[in-house]
Amino acid sequence: MGFADDHLVPLVDQGLGNSAYLVDLGDGRALAVDASRDLRGLRAEAGRRGLTVAFAADTHLHADFLSGAPQLAHDEGAAVLASADGHRRFPHRGLRDGDEVDLGGLTLRALATPGHTDEHLSFLLLDDGRVIGVFSGGSLIVDSAARTDLLGADRAEELARAQYRSLRRLAELPDATALWPTHGAGSYCSAPSHGERTSTIGAQRRDNPLLAAPDEDAFVRGLLDGLGSYPAYFDRLAEVNRRGPGVVRGTPEPPPVPAARARELIADGAYVVDVRPVEAFAAGHVPGAVSLPLRPPFASRLGWLLPDDVPLVVVTAPAQDLAELTWQALKIGYERLAGRLAMASWTGAGEETRTLELLPPERVDADRPVLDVRQRAEHRTGVVPGALTIELGALPSRTAEVPDGTLVHCASGQRATTAASLLQRAGRRGLSVLTGGPADWARATGRSLDVPA
């Protein structure tokens, strides 16, 4: 078959910063690459094109989402293609460097590209023997490369050196070769990269600063120096993907629960997760509830801040998409959704509520203690003088450092509200959330920000 651009469809998960790919093989069958457990977008596109997924390829043991390959194998009989060195414990075709798979006109060739993980493969897509593109997973990505510290800080440099060799290998492909990475802007698996998600080998040889590094040592420094923190759940998902995520039947949305049942669940140790908008949470919420608005970053924030082995009671607004809530939780392995609670049910039963002050910049008291929950890389734009800086992901273990009466801020108020809810849960009182960022604080107070060296 002659491969046309419209035979390949990128499917972007904006929340996790990743792309899966659906390839129309031209005969009613399709190849899926790095599909997550949330298969709604992929299935919609396959259905629109009248395709059945015959092959599901994973470039590596993903740490940031559960693979959808076992689900595609169960539901559609897809053949799972993955590294033999991944030692997956479910039926799959294990591939090694140079192995080829006949897709029926097109060919998929495995290319060993360790670095992001030990067993990482890239997949070359060939048409009549000509390489037309490469699914590079977490190896070469647009203007960067994926992180190499997910197997522990003690192996980060070793794997960065492997990543150096893998990127050089990919850079030897013809200039016109399309580059289809999995990780991109917004992914905690990637070193910083801009908003473009696909490229070509030629463009990356010209523009990627890591490929421009003069030697291996400079590459390693450039890669490792650009890494920030990553969500706690990354440390457990790769092993779940090795075992194989459980098959999901339908969309198991959390059942509605009355206030009395919610109270019992909370007494037995359930967490309350309030997914309503910030303003609704601030106006009144269940005591101890954690504010995680149902937005694209919901899954990563959930996986960063809350355990996956306790029941969750979710507080929802009437118009919110329960399927979106469920799939965001399921794709990172959070399956204990015990029920959903409406605030009207809680307040109607006479239960206690808490509020949280959302403070506009013009009402800021410059002498009030400040907590900045942004990531360290964001500090280069300026930090409130004297502010306590604890990024959101580290806050659950450091709440004792934050005094009552603190003004909490991030860049806009979303993460700050989550942080304030965690602090309220830990017993802090008199908290406020700045509805803006440090620049807004500076304009309101007339004071300058500190800029880290």
N, C-alpha and C positions, 0 to 999 in steps of 0.2 A: 504494500500500500504506500502511497505517497503521503507523508505526514504534513498536515496543515496546522497552522497556529491554533485554529479553533478546535482542534482535537484535544487540547490540554486546557483544563480549567483549574486555576488556583482557587482554593477555598480558605479564606483568611479567618482565623480566630483572633479578633481584635483584642480580646481580653488577655489571652496568653501570648499574643505576639507571634503566632505561628501560622504556617501555611501547610495545608494538605493539598494533594493534587489528584485530580480525576483525569485519566487519559482514555479517550475514546479510541478503541482499537479498530474501529471501522467495520466490525462484523456483529454488532449488537452486544459485544462484551467490553469490559473496561478494566483498567488497572487503577487501583487506589494506592497512593503513596503517603505514608505517615498520617493515616486517618486516626482521629481520636475516637474515643468511645461515644462522643456526641456526633452521631452520624446524620443528623437532620439535614444539614446543608448538602452533604455529599449525596444523600439519597434523593433529595429534591432535584438536584442537577442530573443525576443518573436517570431518574424517572422522566424528566423533561426530554431527555435524549433517547429514551427507550433502551437504556443500557442495563445489563446485569454485571455486577462486579465479579470478575473471574479470578483476579489476582489482587492480593493485598500485601504490599511490600513495606517493611519497616526498616529505616536506615540504622536505627540503634535502639537500645533499651531506654525508652524515654523516661525522664525523671519528672517532667512537668505535666504530663497527662497520661491517662490510661489509653493504651492502644485499642483501636476499634477493629483490628485485624481478626481477633478471635470471634467477635460478633459477626463480621462479614463471612467468616468461614462457616459459622453455625447457620446463619440465615440464608446465605446465597451459595454456599458451597465454594467460596473463594479459596484458592490455594494461597497459603501464607508463605511469603518469601522473606527470609531474614538471615542474619549472620549465623553460621554454624557455631561460631565461637561464643554466641550469646547463650547457648545451652538452654533454650526455652523448653519448658516442660509441657508443651501442648503440641499437637500435630502441626508441622511446618516443614518447608523445604529449606534445609540449611545450606547456605551458600558461602563460598570462599572466594578469595581474590581470583578474578578471571572467569569464574563460572558464568554461564549464559543461560537465559531462559527464553524459549521461543514463545512469543506472545501472539503468534499468528500473523506474520508479516513484519512486525517490529520485533526487536530483540532487546532484552534487558541484560546488561553485563555488570557483574559485581566488581567493585573497585575498593580494595581495603584502604580506608582512610582513618586510622585510629588517631585519637587525640581528645576529642570531646568525650568519648568513651573508648574503652579498650577494643571493643568488638565492632566499632563503627564501620559501616559500608556506605559508599556512595553508589548510585546506580546510573550507569550510562544507558541512554536510550538510543538505539541504533535503527536506522531505516536503510535496508539493503546494504548493510555493512558500514554506513556512514554515521558517525556520531552526530546527533542533532541536539542533544541536551544532556545535562547531568543533574540528577536529584542528589544534592550535596548534604542534605540533612543538617547536621551541626558541625560540619567541617568548614569549607569555604562558604561564607555568607556575604551579603552585600556590604562591601567596604569594611569587613571585619572577619572574625572567626568566632566560633562558639567557645564558651568557657571550658577550662580543663581542670577545674577544682572540685567537680562533683563527686569524685571518688576519694576525696579527702585532701586537705591542704598539703599533706606530706607527699602526694603524688602529682600535685599541680604542675610543677616544673617538668617532671618527666613526661607528662602527657602533653605539655606545651611544646616540648621538643618533637614529640611524635606529630603534633598538629602542624608544626613547621614543615616537616617532610611531606605530610599529606597535602598541604596547600600547594607546595611546589609541584607535587605530582599532578594535581588538578590543573595547575597553571600551564602545564605542558599540552593541554588539549587545544584544539584549534580555536582561534579567536572568535569565530562565529558560534561556538557551542553555547547554547542557552544554559544559564545557571538558574536552577530551581531549588533554593534552600528551603529548609523547614523553619528554622529559627530566623527571626528578624526583629525589626524595631518593636520594642515593648516586651520582648521575651527576656525573662531573667536568665535564660540559658545562654544568651549571646552577650558578647562584649558590645559596647555601644555601636549602634549602626543607625543610619538615617532611615527615612520613611520608605524608600524603594525596597521592594521585596524580591524582585527578580532582576537578573542582569545577564551579561555574557562574560565568557572567560576573558575576551579581549578587553572589555571595559574594566574588569577587575584587575587585570594585569597593569592597566594604566592608572586606576584610581584607588585601589585598596592599599591603605597605608601599611598594613601588615605584610603584604607582598612586596612592598617597597623597602622593607627593613634590609639594611646592608648585610646582615649576617644572622645566624641562628640566635645568638645571645641577645641581639637587639630585638628580634622578633619576640622572644620569650619575655623580655622586659615590657615591651609594648602591649602584649596580650595580658599578662598578669597584672600590670599596673592599672588596666582599665576595668578590672572586675569589681563589682560591688557585692552586696549580700544577695542571698536568694532564699525563697520561702522554705520553711522547715519541712514541708511535705515532700520536697525533692529527695530527701534522704531515704524515703521508703518506697516510692513508686516504681523505681527501676526493678526492684525485686518482685513487686506485684506483676509487672509486665513480663518478667521472666517466667513466673508461674502461669500467667495468663489470667486476665481479668474475667470475672464471672459474666456470663451471658445475662443481659437485661431483657426482660419480657415486657413489652409495652413501655409506657411512661409511668413508673410508679410514683405518682405525685403524693405528697404527704396528706393524710386525711385531715379534715377539719376536726378540731378538738374544742370542747367548751372550756371555760375558765377553770372549772373544778378539776378536770382531767389535766389541764396544763399545770395547775398547781401541784398535783401529785407527781407529775413527771419531773418538775423542777425540784421537788423535795427529794426525789430519788437520784438527783445528780445531773439531770438534763441541762444543757445550755440553752438559753433563749437567744436566738439570732433575729434581730429586727431588720428586715430587708426593705423597709419603707424609705422614702426620701428623707434626707437629713432634717428638713423642717418639721416633718411629721414626728420623727423620733424626738426632736427637741421639745415639741409641744407636750409630749406625754408618752412614757414608755414603761414597760414592766421593769421593776427594780432588778438590777443585775444583767439586763439585756445588753448584748453587744450589737452596736450599730454597724451593719454591713449592707449598705444600699445595693439593690439589685441593679448593678451596672456592669459593663464589660469586665472590670477587674475583680468582680465578686469572687470567682473561684480562687484566684491566687491569694486574696486577702483571707478567705476562709481557711485555706490550707496553711497559711502562715501563722494564724493566730489561735486557732481552735483545734483540739484533739479530734481525731477521726474515729475514736472508739467509745464515744459517749452519745446518747440520743440528743437530737437537736429539735427544739420547738421553734418554728419560724413564725414571726409576726409579719403578716402581709397586708398590703393595702388592697381594696376590692378589685382594682383594675390590673393588678400585676400578673405577669405571665408565669403561671405555676410550672409550665413545662420548661421554661428558661431557667427558673430556679432549680428545678430537679436535675436538669442535664448539666448545669454548671457544677453542681455538687458531685454528681455521679462521675463526671469525666476526670475528677481528681480523687476518686475513691471514697467520697463521703456518702455512705449509703444508709445511715441511721437517721433518716428524717422521720421523727416520731409523730409529727402533726403540725398543722398550721393553726395559728390563733389570730382571731380578729381583735383589735384593740377594743372595739365596741363590746365584744363579749366580755373582755377582762374588766373594763370599767363598769359595764352593766351589772356585773356581779359584785360591785362594790370593792374590788381589789385595789390595793395601793398602787400609785404610779409615781414616777420621778420625771423631772423636767431637766432641761439643759439650756443654758443661755447661749444664744448665738449673737455674738457681739460685732457690730459693724465697726470698721476702722475708726470712724469719727468719735466713737465712744471709748476708745482705748485709754487706759491709764498707763503712762509710760513707766511708772515705778512698780508695776505689778510683775510678779515672777512669770516667766515665759518658758514654755516647753515647745521645742521645734522637733516635729516628728518626721521631717523629710529625710531622704537618703543623703548620705555624705556628699555624693556627687552634686547634689543640688545646692550645697552650701556656697559654691563658687559665686553664686549670684548675690550673696550677702546673708549675714546672720544677725539677728537682734542682739545687741550688746548684752552680755551676761546671761543669755538664754541657755537653758539646759538642753542639750541636743541628744535625743534618744530616738533613733528611727523607729517607725511603727512596729516593725517586725520584732524588735528587741524589747519592746515595752512590757509585755506580760511578765517578764522576769525582773523588771526594774521599777515597778510601780512605787516601791517604798522610797525611791529617790525624789518623788514628785510631791511638793507640799500642797496642802489645801489652798484654794484660792488662785490656782495657776491659770493663766491664759494659754490655751493650746492652739498651735497653728501648724499648717502645712503650706501648700501653695494656694489652696482654694477653700478649704474647710471640710472636704470629704474625709480625708484620712484623719484630720484633727478630731472630727466627731467620733470616728471609731476609737481613736486614742482616748478621748474623754470618757467614752462609755466603758472602756477597760478600767480606767482610773476610778470611775464611779463604782464599778463592780468590786474594786479593791478597797472601797471605803473612803475615797477622797471626796471632799465637799467643796462647794463654792467655786466650781470650775466654770470656765467660759471658753467658747470656741470662736476664734477670729474668723470672720467671713471674708477671708482674703489671705494674702501672703505677707512675707516680711517687707516687701516694698510698700505695701499698703500701710503697714505699721509705721514705717519710716516717714511716709508722707503725712500721716495723721499726727505723729508726735513731733515732727520737725527734727528728728535725730537721725544720725547716719548709721548705716549698717556696718558691721565688721566684715571684712573680706578676708577669708583664710589665705595664708601664704601658699 
